[in-house]
Amino acid sequence: MTSSQKQIMLSALTPSNRITIGNYIGAIKNWEKMSRDYDCLFFVVDLHALTERRDPTHQQELSRRALASYIACGLDPQNVTIFFQSHVPAHAELSWILTCHSYMGELSRMTQFKDKSQKHGESIPAGLFSYPVLMAADILLYQTDLVPVGIDQKQHIELARDLAIRMNGLYNPNRASKSKLDAALKQAGDTKSDPQTVKIAGDLFKLPDAWIPEVGAKIMSLQDPTKKMSKSDPDPKAAVYIDDSDKEIEKKVKSAVTDSGSEIRGTADQPGVLNLLTIQQSLTGKSLDELVQSYAGKMYGHLKAETADMLVEKIRPIREETERLVRDGIYLQQVMQQGAEKARARADATLNQVKDALGLIR
């Protein structure tokens, strides 16, 4: 199957901080496998990172490291498109157009906005409020079919779908009357689905779907297994990062909060134990029942030690390859340039169609 026949999959990481094993297990680990079956685009969302102020030099270092991490985790720049968001101006242009078609109410209901805005008091950055619109532009620019996300990001994909439906309804003349719509649906070969969700000739955007992994979609904090593992957690022992040393990984996992009792059951009332078992599931491909049975008669210490060993063996080669790539600035620059050129061509095709539909002269 050629790339033009494959469905389009898109995903991204924010270079706002170091990459956790939650990011790796919930997203990056799946990308390498999916790149064989999908036309894939992966990018570093350095524009999204501007919602928090950082030292510019440090920000550049984080961005380069994020790019290197993509490749170290198994993504081949020859088979997928890897780029920086800021290298494709169409992201910002489409974001403004979509902002003009978004409503204050729907953006204020975004869960992540409500959570993150609390720490800003009355000085909430406008970028934090419009962040989901830029994310929608990221997705819709490439006529994306599938977006691998964690459970907490599903709401953002739903907003992207809502904006796509809104724009298609406003600017596709084939949707202007029932007779034209019926004819277009018949031509599209789908007259049973909700007409809004069927892409027909003249539509500006395809409607994306969220893809959430069955296992590992939400890796929890090692110190509070009722909360998702986060890059911004103030407790340094709460997360394992893919650039942690072997000793750091072992120390963090062995100090992980488990639960009262000693039997390893992997049930919901054992969130700490279940979190470590979920990590093992994601790394080994074994079922939860298999893992629980393997720990029959064993103590929490065995679970922690073996989870730490698995993570060390998985992370060490990624860490070492990332460091090698960061040192090879010429190669990373080539990847950036090649990815930007490929992404711009695709993004501009969509943006030009949107500009024509809105009456903008180009």
Secondary structure, DSSP 8 states (H G I E B T S, - for coil): --TTTS-EEEEEE-TTS--BHHHIIIIIHHHHHHTTTSEEEEEE-TTGGGGS---HHHHHHHHHHHHHHHHHTT--TTTSEEEEGGG-THHHHHHHHHHTT--HHHHHT-HHHHHHHGGGTT---HHHHHHHHHHHHHHHTTT-SEEE--GGGHHHHHHHHHHHHHHHHHH-GGGSSHHHHHHHHHHHT-SSS-GGGS--TT-S----EEE--SSSSS-B-SS-TTSB--TT-S-TTS--BTT--HHHHHHHHHT----SSS-----TT-HHHHHHHHHHHHHH---HHHHHHHTTT--HHHHHHHHHHHHHHHHHHHHHHHHHHHH-HHHHHHHHHHHHHHHHHHHHHHHHHHHHHHT---
